Amino acid sequence: MAAPACSTLSCFPEELLLRILSFCVSPLVVLPRSPLHVWDYVPHNSHSPHSKSPARNRLALLYVSRQFHRITLPLFYRTLHLQSAIQLNNVLESLKARPSLAHAVRKVIFNAIWRDCDVLLMLCKRIDDLDICLDLGRGRSGSVCDVEAKAFCTALAWRDITRLTIRKDPITYLTHDRPRYVLEGLARAIPRWSNLESVHLALRLSPSPTTIQLAEALSMAPRLRSIRSQVPAVWNNLLFLASSNPALEKITLYEYPGYAIPRGPSLAKHVMMCNPDDAILGTGMYITDARKHARLFELIKAGTSFIRIRAHSTIATMSGDGDVVTPLSPSKVKELANGLLDGR
């Protein structure tokens, strides 16, 4: 007589359990704005701004059984959002106490550059997604002798990043010493990153010797496929320099939050088939000049959606990954229509 089939979760293959439980402990979405939105990724009895349930509910799987604890604990370290130097020190203590957890880290979000940020980068050798927020440092004035920034840039050269995001603190300018030094460090590291595929420039870039070095570095990244950037207000040659990369497939431009839309007629019949945050006007000063450069404009058309004011519609781009785009909600259409009428 055949033995009865086991119907408990303990009989599931651990690979299948890992896949299922990963949806339960996945990190909360980080909005693309600076300063970075706050959310908890480590065991804290605090409420998340994106969730109605306390953070401890996400940790419940750790207490189901020893098997669940062993499977799910590395998932909580897959994405590290470091919001303070104290939090960084606590994470380092945990990783040093259990070195196996360092291999689970895939993405790190730095709200600033602190002491021992380089230690974390060297300890977590499997990081492939890096999100950096440029800040002024402890002196808030940008000291030329910035030991923390130098150590951080040195550690960058030892990693092979696949996805890179660069932001800046609202009170920080790219003319300050620390941001300039970090951007120069990134310009030196990017050509060495053989697996870099996407870059998000979540800040306004203006031409300078430092930003030109960064743009030239992007043009030499061997596997860079996409660049996402805020649309410049006026023409500059930074994206033009990056567009010379033969591996580049698209450049996605989006408007800075709070941008003004010119006056126009009612959009009662407005139909949009894209993310409104990614839709830009096709008559802006930068786009007008970008049309003069065939390679750059082809990349922009491949990744950017344009709002056509006269036709009251949007030209939506389709992702090469087969993503399905959906219409805007009626409330969003009404909001955009009011903005056009009021000239906001």
N, C-alpha and C positions, 0 to 999 in steps of 0.2 A: 504494500500500500504506500502510495507516494506521500511524502511529508507535506503538510499544509503550507501554502505559500505565506511568507511573512508579510504582514500588512502594516508594520510599524515604520516610523521614520528611521529608526536605527538600521533597518535593512536597506535603505537607499544607498547607492554609491555616493561616496563623499564628494566626487566631482559634481554630481547632480545637486547635492545639498548645498555645495558652495555656490553654484549658480543661482539657486532659488533664494538663499539667504542674502546674497549680494544685493538683491532688490530691496531688502528690508533695512539694510544699514548703509545704503548709498548716501554720499554726502549731499547736503542741500545745495541748490544752485546758487552760484555766486554771480551777482549782477555785474555787468561790465561798466562799472563806474568807479571813480576815485573820490573819497577814500573807499576802500573795499567794504562791502556790506558785512555785518557781523553775524557769524553763526558759529555754533559749537560743533567740534568734531571729536572732542575727547570727553570722557565721562565727567559730566557736570550736571548738577541738578538745577538747570536753568531752562527757561523757556526760549524756544527759537522764534524769531520774528516771522518765520515762514510756516510755522506749524502750530496748531492749536493744542497739541499734546506736549507735555514736558519732555525734555531731552532724555530723561531716564527711561521713557517708553522705548526709545531706540536701542537702549542697552539691555532690554529684557532678555534678548536671546543669549546674552552672556551667562544668564543664570538658569537656563533651561536644563542643561546637563554639561558634563565635562566635554563631551563630544562637540556640542554646539559652541561652547566657549573656545575650544581649540580651533574650530573652523572659522568663527566669526571675528575673533579678536584681530587678526591681521587686516580684515576689511575696514576696521575703524582707522587704520593707519595708512590706508591707500592714498587719501588726500589729507594733507596737513595744511590748515589755514592758521598761520602764525600771526597773532595780532599784538603781541608784546614780547619784550625780552624775557619776562618771567615765564611766559608760556613756552618760549623756545627752550629755556633751561629745563623746564619740567619734561618736555618731550625728549630732550637729549638724555636726561636721567633714565627715562623709560626705555629708550632704545639701547643705551649702554647696559642696562640691567638684563634686557632680552634682545641680544643682537639679531636674532632671527626676524624680529619685527621690522628692522631696517630694510630688509629685502622686500617687504610688502609695500613700501612707500613708492608711489608712482608720480604723484603731483604735489608740489609745494607752492603755497601762496605766501609771499613775504609782504606784510604791510609796511615794512621798513627794513633797513639793513642794520642789524645789531651785531654785537660781539658774539662770536661762535656760529654765525650763519654759515660760515665756510666749513665749520666742523660738521654741521648737519649735511651739507652737500657732499662732503667727502665720505660721511658715514653711510648715506643712502645711495648706493651705487646704481640703483635701477630707476632713478628719477628720469622721466622722459617728458614731463610737462612742468614748465616753470613759469610762475607769475610773479613779477617784480614790481614793487611800487617805489619809485624814487623819492627820497626824502632828503632833508638838510643835514641830518646827523644830530649828535648830542649838542653840539655848539650852536645849532640853528643858524649858522652863518657859513658853513661849508669850509672847514679847515683844509688847507692844502695837504697837510700830513694826516691823512685819513687812514689809519691802520685797519679799521674795520672794512672799509670799502676795498682797500688793496687786497686783503685776505679773501674777500668775497670774490673779486674778479679773478684771483689766482685759482680758486676752487672751480670757477666756471669752466676753465680750460680743461678740467679733468672729467667733465661730464659730456654726454652726447644727447642733447635735448632734441625732442621731436616737435613739441609745441611750445612757443614762447609768447608771453604777453608782457608788455611794458606799459606801466602806468606811472603817474606821479602824484604826489601829495598836492592838494589845492594851493598851499602856500609856497610851493617849491617852483623855482624857475630853472630852465635848462642851462642858464648862464652860471648857476651856482657851481661850486667846485665838485661837490660829491656827485650830482647828476652827470656832470660832464665826464668825470672819471669813470663812473659805472658804464655810461654809454660807450666810452672808448674801450673799456674792458669787454663789453659785448661785441663791439666791432672786431676785436682781435679773436674772440672765441667762435663767432658764428661761422667763419669759413672752415673751422675744424670740425664742426658738428655735421657729420656726414649724413645724419638721419633727419635733419631739420626739415619739416614739411609745411608748417604754417606759423605765421607771425601775426600778432595782433598789436598794433600800435594804438593803444587806448589813450592817446595824448596828442596835443597839437604840436607838430614838428615844424620848425622854421629853419631855413638854411643857416648853417654855421659849420665851421670846420669839423666839429664833433658829429653832428647829424649827417654830414656828407660822408664821413667815414662809415657810419652805420649803414647808410644807403648803399655804399659801394660793397660793404660786407654782404648785404642781402643779395646783391647782384652776383656774388660768387658762391652762394650756398648751393651745393650740388643737387639737392633734392627738394628745394623749396618749391611748393606747389601753389600756395595762396598767401596773400597779404590782406589783412583787414585793417582799415585805418579810418580815422575821422577825415572827412573831406576838407582840404585846406580852403581858407577863405579866398585867397588869391594864389596865383600861380607860383609854385616853387618846383625845383627840379629833383626833389628827393625821390618821389615815386617814379619819376622818369628814369633816374639812375638805376633804381631797383628793377625796373621793367626790362632792363637789358639781360636779365637772367633767362637763359633759354629754357630752363625747366619750369618757369613760372607759368601757371595756367589761368589765374584770375586774380583780380584786385577788387576787393569789396570795400566800397566807400559808404559811410553813413554820416548823418548829420549829428552835430554835437547837441546834447539835450538842451532844449530851450531855444532852438533856432527859430528865426522868424520866417514865416511863409508869406509871400506877397498876396495882396488882395486878389480876389477872383470871384466868379459867379458861383451860384449855389451848386453844391455837389450832391444833390438829392439822388442822382443816378450814378454817383461815383462808384466805380468798381475797382477794387484793388485785390491783387492776388499775391501779395508778398507781405513780409514782415514790415510794418510801418517804420520801425526803427532803422531799417536798411534802405528805405526809399528816399531818394534825393531829387532835387530839381535838376532837370537837364539843361537849364539855362544859366547856371551859376558861372561866376567868373573863372573858377578853376576848370570846370568841365569845358567851357568855351575854348580855353587854351589847350586843354588836353586833346581836343579833337585834331589839333595840328600834328600830333605825334601818333602815327598809325599803330605801332606796337603797344604803346601805353593805353590808347583808347580801346583797342580790341580786348585787352585784359580787363579794363574797367567794365566794358559791356558784358563780358563773360561772368562777372561776379556782382554787379551792382544793378539795382532796380531804379528806374527813373520815373518821376511823376510828370505826366504830361498835363499841364494846366489847361490848355485849350480843349483838349479832348476829354478832360475830366477822368482820366484813367491812368493806370500805371503799367509800364512795361516791366514785367516780372521776369527774372532770370531763373532758369531751372538748374538746380545743382547737378553736377555730374555724378553724384552718388545715388541719384534716383529718388531724392526726397520729394514728397508730395506737398505742394503749397496749398493752403486753404484760404478762403475769402476772409476779409476782416469782419468782425462783429458789427452789427448795426450801430452800437454805441460808439465804436471807434471811428466809423465813417462819419457819424454826426459830429464827433469832436473835431475831426479834420476839416469838415465843411465849415464849422463855426470859426476855426482858425483862419481859413481862407477869407471869410467874409469880414472878420474883425481885423485882419492884418497882423495877427500875433506872430 
